[in-house]
Amino acid sequence: MSVTNTPLTNIQIELLKLYSMEVSNEDLTAIQRLIARYFADKASDEMDRLWQENGWTNDTMNDWLTNGAFDETKKYRLLGNR
């Protein structure tokens, strides 16, 4: 996914086409949930990939939580950055 400097992105154009139709509030909410689910699934898939690639386990997560792995000095090391 990349950010562009064009006036409208391809997703914005498609959403404008969709939103040019009058839909009920119920349908609008359902569409918003579909979009949110799509991006949540992508994030989950990426996390699954990272877990697999790095050999992370529930023990890894527990270790991070109990040993303060989410402070600024450790987060880059945990994510494989040097």
C-alpha positions in Angstrom: 0.0 0.0 0.0 1.5 3.4 -0.9 0.5 7.0 -0.6 0.2 9.1 -3.7 0.1 12.8 -4.4 -2.6 12.5 -7.1 -5.9 14.3 -6.5 -7.8 11.0 -6.0 -6.6 7.5 -5.5 -8.2 4.5 -7.2 -9.9 3.5 -3.9 -11.3 7.0 -3.5 -12.7 7.0 -7.0 -14.4 3.6 -6.4 -15.8 4.7 -3.1 -17.1 7.9 -4.6 -18.9 5.8 -7.3 -20.4 3.7 -4.5 -21.3 6.6 -2.3 -23.0 8.5 -5.2 -25.8 6.0 -4.8 -28.3 6.6 -2.1 -28.2 3.8 0.5 -29.9 3.3 3.8 -28.1 4.0 7.0 -28.2 0.2 7.6 -26.5 -0.5 4.3 -23.9 2.3 4.9 -23.1 0.7 8.3 -22.7 -2.7 6.7 -20.4 -1.3 4.0 -18.3 0.4 6.6 -18.0 -2.8 8.5 -17.0 -4.7 5.3 -14.2 -2.2 4.7 -13.1 -2.4 8.3 -13.1 -6.2 8.2 -11.1 -6.2 5.0 -8.3 -4.1 6.6 -8.5 -6.0 9.9 -8.1 -9.3 8.0 -5.1 -7.9 6.1 -3.5 -6.8 9.4 -4.2 -10.2 10.9 -2.7 -12.0 7.9 0.5 -9.8 8.2 0.8 -10.7 11.9 0.4 -14.4 11.1 3.2 -14.0 8.6 5.4 -12.2 11.1 4.7 -14.9 13.8 5.6 -17.7 11.3 8.7 -15.9 9.9 10.0 -15.0 13.4 9.0 -18.2 15.2 7.0 -16.2 17.7 4.8 -18.1 20.2 2.5 -17.3 23.0 5.5 -17.5 25.3 7.2 -14.8 23.2 4.2 -12.5 23.7 4.1 -13.3 27.5 7.9 -12.5 27.6 7.4 -9.2 25.8 4.6 -8.3 28.2 6.4 -9.2 31.4 9.8 -7.9 30.4 8.7 -4.5 29.1 9.5 -5.3 25.5 7.3 -2.5 24.2 9.3 0.4 25.5 11.1 2.5 22.9 14.6 1.0 23.5 13.5 -2.5 22.7 10.8 -2.3 20.1 13.2 -2.0 17.1 15.2 -5.0 18.2 12.1 -7.1 18.6 10.9 -6.2 15.1 14.2 -7.2 13.6 15.5 -3.7 13.1 19.1 -3.0 13.9 
